[in-house]
Amino acid sequence: MSSFESNQNVQNQDDFQKTINQIIRTTSINFAEDKTFTGTIWNDTSFGTWNLKGDSLIITDLANRNKFKVKIITLDFYNLVLEENDGQVIERLYFIKK
């Protein structure tokens, strides 16, 4: 995963890299065939529904009462690459099937 949101102050590059590594190790998202998902990011469990619309993935996060849309860059049997663009920052999220 290459995207994260944090209210922590990163003091130096080593702290930043440790934070990223922790996110990667503790992140898991399962997109089920019945269009539901479950996930864990920083030990925060999330669940909800997903849907495809054009070249986008629409996520309804019921656990956190949030709905968002991300662009699908790559979707095949082994890889899912999503992109969020808030106008100032472009974030790409990479998922690889286990």
C-alpha positions in Angstrom: 0.0 0.0 0.0 1.4 3.4 -0.9 -1.2 5.6 0.7 -1.7 6.5 4.3 -3.2 9.2 6.5 -1.8 10.0 9.9 -2.0 12.8 12.4 1.4 11.8 13.8 4.4 14.1 13.4 7.2 12.4 11.6 10.5 13.7 13.0 12.9 12.3 10.5 13.1 10.0 7.5 13.8 6.9 9.6 10.6 7.5 11.6 8.7 8.0 8.3 10.0 4.7 6.9 9.2 2.9 10.1 5.7 4.2 9.9 5.3 3.1 6.2 6.7 -0.3 7.0 4.2 -0.7 9.9 1.3 0.2 7.6 2.4 -2.3 5.0 2.8 -5.1 7.5 -0.6 -4.5 9.2 -2.8 -3.8 6.1 -5.0 -6.5 4.7 -8.1 -6.0 2.5 -10.4 -8.7 1.2 -12.7 -7.9 -1.6 -15.3 -10.7 -1.7 -17.3 -11.9 -4.7 -20.6 -10.9 -3.0 -19.3 -7.2 -3.3 -18.5 -6.9 0.4 -15.1 -6.2 1.8 -13.3 -6.5 5.1 -10.0 -4.9 6.0 -7.5 -4.0 8.6 -5.3 -0.9 8.5 -3.2 -0.1 11.6 -5.3 -2.5 13.6 -8.5 -0.6 12.6 -11.0 -3.1 11.3 -13.2 -1.9 8.4 -16.0 -3.5 6.5 -18.6 -2.5 3.9 -19.5 -2.9 0.3 -17.7 -2.2 -3.0 -19.0 -1.7 -6.6 -17.4 -1.0 -10.0 -18.6 2.0 -11.9 -16.7 2.7 -15.2 -13.0 2.8 -14.4 -13.6 3.4 -10.7 -14.1 1.4 -7.5 -16.8 2.8 -5.2 -16.2 1.9 -1.5 -18.9 2.2 1.1 -17.1 1.8 4.4 -19.9 1.0 6.9 -17.5 0.7 9.9 -16.3 4.3 9.5 -19.4 5.7 7.8 -17.4 6.8 4.8 -18.0 6.5 1.0 -15.3 7.2 -1.6 -14.4 6.6 -5.2 -10.9 5.6 -6.5 -9.8 5.2 -10.0 -8.7 1.7 -11.1 -5.3 1.8 -12.8 -4.7 -2.0 -13.0 -7.1 -4.9 -12.4 -6.2 -8.4 -13.3 -6.1 -11.8 -11.5 -3.0 -10.9 -9.4 -2.9 -7.1 -9.1 -5.2 -4.2 -8.2 -3.8 -0.7 -8.4 -6.0 2.2 -7.3 -5.4 5.9 -7.6 -6.7 8.7 -5.5 -6.3 12.3 -6.6 -7.3 15.1 -4.2 -6.1 17.9 -6.6 -2.8 18.3 -4.7 -1.6 14.8 -4.0 -1.9 11.7 -6.2 -1.8 8.5 -4.2 -1.5 5.0 -5.6 -2.4 1.9 -3.7 -1.0 -1.5 -4.8 -2.7 -4.7 -3.9 -1.2 -8.1 -4.8 -3.2 -11.3 -4.5 -1.8 -13.9 -2.1 
